[in-house]
Amino acid sequence: MAIIVRLDRMMADRKISLNELSERVGISIVNLSNLKTGKVRAIRFSTLNAICRELKCQPGDILEYADD
């Protein structure tokens, strides 16, 4: 897939754990972990909005496009 998820980098930069972000955003640890590792095929805008709000970042800080 040409979309790369950089959530792990943003979480490390903000020094926030998977458990803490999961609680703040209101999604399960499993779903957040799947997103973090790039194992998802879609993300809801409401979820992306909540993650960006908690990490104080832009969607482009989390999602990146790269040619295959």
Phi and psi in degrees as a GROMACS rama.xvg file:
@    title "Ramachandran Plot"
@    xaxis  label "Phi"
@    yaxis  label "Psi"
@TYPE xy
-86.7278  -6.88148  ALA-2
-97.4397  125.556  ILE-3
-108.409  131.155  ILE-4
-94.1854  123.191  VAL-5
-109.037  28.7313  ARG-6
-61.788  -38.7466  LEU-7
-60.2008  -39.1063  ASP-8
-65.9328  -43.1279  ARG-9
-66.8271  -38.4774  MET-10
-65.276  -40.3874  MET-11
-65.5873  -42.8643  ALA-12
-60.9036  -36.3933  ASP-13
-91.5033  -2.54187  ARG-14
53.6836  51.7811  LYS-15
-123.108  136.944  ILE-16
-84.781  164.695  SER-17
-60.664  -43.4424  LEU-18
-61.4602  -45.8104  ASN-19
-65.1702  -45.0611  GLU-20
-65.107  -39.263  LEU-21
-58.1811  -46.0299  SER-22
-64.5765  -42.5529  GLU-23
-67.6766  -38.917  ARG-24
-83.2156  -29.8943  VAL-25
87.7378  27.3285  GLY-26
-121.988  160.189  ILE-27
-67.5794  154.801  SER-28
-61.2569  -39.0979  ILE-29
-61.5381  -47.5011  VAL-30
-65.253  -40.1947  ASN-31
-66.8341  -39.0656  LEU-32
-64.2556  -42.36  SER-33
-62.0438  -39.0229  ASN-34
-64.9274  -45.5033  LEU-35
-60.571  -37.1613  LYS-36
-90.6408  0.210449  THR-37
78.8238  20.9307  GLY-38
-90.7355  11.7864  LYS-39
-107.071  156.013  VAL-40
-105.839  -10.0799  ARG-41
-154.953  158.696  ALA-42
-141.756  136.643  ILE-43
-74.4174  145.419  ARG-44
-61.8747  -34.1715  PHE-45
-64.3705  -37.0673  SER-46
-69.5532  -44.8469  THR-47
-61.8174  -40.7598  LEU-48
-60.3207  -46.2062  ASN-49
-64.961  -40.2668  ALA-50
-65.3528  -46.0866  ILE-51
-63.3569  -38.2439  CYS-52
-61.9972  -45.7401  ARG-53
-72.613  -35.5503  GLU-54
-89.6717  -5.25099  LEU-55
52.0573  58.3014  LYS-56
-141.963  177.714  CYS-57
-101.278  155.02  GLN-58
-54.4971  -35.0472  PRO-59
-66.849  -16.7845  GLY-60
-76.3717  -21.7977  ASP-61
-102.047  -37.4808  ILE-62
-110.758  136.68  LEU-63
-136.252  141.018  GLU-64
-99.4348  134.959  TYR-65
-139.886  137.419  ALA-66
-62.6695  142.399  ASP-67
